[in-house]
Amino acid sequence: MVRRAARPLSFERFPAALSRLMHQRDLSYRQLAYKTRLSAGYLNHLTKGRRPVPADPVICTIATALHVDPDYFIEYRLRQVLDVLEASARLTDALYGILLLQAPISDEMRAALEQPTSRDDPAGQPAGRDDSAGQTAGRDDPAGQTGGESR
C-alpha cells in the first residue's frame, strides 16, 4: 500500500483557521473575494465568527483559493464523519459505546478501524456511502442563515 504524505489539518474552528490561512498567504479580504467570487464583507464576517460556518461547497471554494484541501477545516471533517455515521446505525452505536461508555472494542470494530481510510480509496468515498443523491442535502445551513451571501 502506498502511503500518502500527511496533509495539513487545522484543529482550530473555521473563523480562526480561515483568518490564519489568509494571514499566512498575505491575502486581503478583497483578494480572497476575487479568487472565490464571494463578497469581501461576507469573508470578513466568516473570519470574525459573525456568520455560521458555510456549506461544504463554499468551504471547497475557499479551500481551493487558499491551496488547501477542504478537509483542512475541522468543520468539513466533522460533516464527513457525520455522513458516515448517519449511514450506519451499528457504527454509531459501537462508537458511542467506545467513546462515551468506555466499552471494549470488539474484534470486528478493531478490524474496521484498521481498514484503509477513504483517502486511500481510489473513488474517494467511505465504504458503503452512496453519493448518487443528496450529498449536501440538509447540511448547508441548519439555521437557514446563509441564503444569498455567496456573492
C-alpha positions as CSV (number, residue, x, y, z in Angstrom):
1,M,0.0,0.0,0.0
2,V,1.3,3.4,-0.9
3,R,1.3,5.9,1.9
4,R,0.4,9.5,1.0
5,A,2.2,12.4,2.6
6,A,0.2,13.8,5.5
7,R,-1.9,16.8,4.5
8,P,-2.0,19.7,6.9
9,L,-5.2,19.8,9.0
10,S,-6.4,22.5,11.3
11,F,-7.8,21.9,14.7
12,E,-8.9,25.5,15.0
13,R,-12.5,26.5,14.4
14,F,-13.4,27.8,11.0
15,P,-13.1,31.6,11.7
16,A,-9.6,31.2,13.2
17,A,-8.4,28.7,10.6
18,L,-9.6,30.9,7.7
19,S,-8.0,34.0,9.3
20,R,-4.7,32.2,9.8
21,L,-4.6,30.9,6.2
22,M,-5.3,34.4,4.9
23,H,-2.5,35.8,7.1
24,Q,-0.1,33.1,6.1
25,R,-0.8,33.7,2.4
26,D,-0.8,37.5,2.9
27,L,-4.3,37.8,1.3
28,S,-6.7,40.6,2.0
29,Y,-10.4,40.1,2.1
30,R,-10.7,41.7,-1.4
31,Q,-8.0,39.4,-2.8
32,L,-9.7,36.3,-1.4
33,A,-13.1,37.7,-2.6
34,Y,-11.7,38.0,-6.1
35,K,-10.4,34.4,-6.0
36,T,-13.6,32.9,-4.6
37,R,-16.3,35.2,-6.1
38,L,-17.6,35.7,-2.5
39,S,-18.0,39.2,-1.1
40,A,-15.2,40.7,1.0
41,G,-17.8,41.6,3.6
42,Y,-19.0,38.0,3.9
43,L,-15.4,36.7,4.2
44,N,-14.8,39.3,6.9
45,H,-17.9,38.1,8.8
46,L,-16.7,34.5,8.5
47,T,-13.3,35.3,10.0
48,K,-14.9,37.2,12.8
49,G,-17.4,34.4,13.5
50,R,-20.4,36.6,12.8
51,R,-21.7,34.2,10.2
52,P,-22.2,30.5,10.5
53,V,-19.7,28.1,9.0
54,P,-20.5,27.9,5.3
55,A,-21.9,24.9,3.5
56,D,-19.4,22.4,2.1
57,P,-19.4,23.7,-1.5
58,V,-18.4,27.2,-0.1
59,I,-15.7,25.6,2.1
60,C,-14.5,23.8,-1.0
61,T,-14.3,27.1,-3.0
62,I,-12.5,28.9,-0.1
63,A,-10.1,25.9,0.3
64,T,-9.3,25.9,-3.4
65,A,-8.5,29.6,-3.4
66,L,-6.2,29.1,-0.3
67,H,-4.5,26.0,-1.8
68,V,-5.6,23.6,0.9
69,D,-7.9,20.6,0.8
70,P,-11.4,21.2,2.2
71,D,-10.7,18.7,5.0
72,Y,-8.1,21.2,6.3
73,F,-11.1,22.7,8.1
74,I,-12.4,20.7,11.1
75,E,-16.0,21.5,10.4
76,Y,-15.7,19.9,7.0
77,R,-14.2,16.8,8.5
78,L,-16.9,16.6,11.1
79,R,-19.6,16.8,8.5
80,Q,-17.9,13.9,6.6
81,V,-17.8,11.8,9.8
82,L,-21.5,12.7,10.4
83,D,-22.4,11.5,6.9
84,V,-20.7,8.1,7.5
85,L,-22.3,7.8,11.0
86,E,-25.7,8.6,9.6
87,A,-25.4,5.8,7.1
88,S,-24.6,3.2,9.8
89,A,-26.6,2.8,13.0
90,R,-24.3,-0.1,14.1
91,L,-21.2,2.0,13.7
92,T,-22.8,4.9,15.5
93,D,-23.8,2.6,18.4
94,A,-20.4,1.0,18.5
95,L,-18.6,4.3,18.6
96,Y,-20.9,5.7,21.2
97,G,-20.1,2.7,23.4
98,I,-16.4,3.1,22.9
99,L,-16.2,6.8,23.3
100,L,-18.8,7.6,25.9
101,L,-19.4,4.3,27.8
102,Q,-15.7,3.1,27.6
103,A,-16.9,-0.2,26.2
104,P,-14.2,-2.6,25.0
105,I,-13.5,-2.6,21.3
106,S,-14.8,-5.7,19.5
107,D,-12.5,-7.6,17.1
108,E,-14.9,-6.6,14.3
109,M,-14.7,-2.9,15.2
110,R,-10.9,-3.1,15.5
111,A,-10.7,-4.6,12.0
112,A,-12.9,-1.9,10.6
113,L,-10.8,0.8,12.2
114,E,-7.6,-0.7,10.8
115,Q,-9.0,-0.7,7.2
116,P,-7.7,2.0,4.9
117,T,-9.4,5.3,5.2
118,S,-11.5,6.9,2.4
119,R,-8.4,8.9,1.5
120,D,-6.8,5.6,0.4
121,D,-10.0,4.7,-1.6
122,P,-9.5,5.5,-5.3
123,A,-13.1,6.6,-5.5
124,G,-12.5,9.0,-2.6
125,Q,-15.6,7.8,-0.8
126,P,-16.0,6.0,2.5
127,A,-17.2,2.4,2.1
128,G,-20.9,2.0,2.0
129,R,-21.7,5.6,1.1
130,D,-24.0,6.3,-1.8
131,D,-23.4,9.7,-3.3
132,S,-25.9,9.3,-6.0
133,A,-28.4,11.7,-4.3
134,G,-28.4,14.5,-1.8
135,Q,-24.7,14.6,-0.9
136,T,-25.1,18.0,0.8
137,A,-28.9,18.0,1.5
138,G,-29.8,19.2,4.9
139,R,-26.2,20.3,5.7
140,D,-26.0,23.6,4.0
141,D,-27.0,25.7,7.0
142,P,-29.2,24.3,9.7
143,A,-30.1,27.8,10.9
144,G,-31.1,28.9,7.4
145,Q,-28.8,31.9,7.6
146,T,-26.6,31.7,4.6
147,G,-29.1,32.3,1.9
148,G,-27.9,34.7,-0.7
149,E,-24.5,35.7,0.7
150,S,-22.4,33.6,-1.6
151,R,-21.7,36.6,-3.8
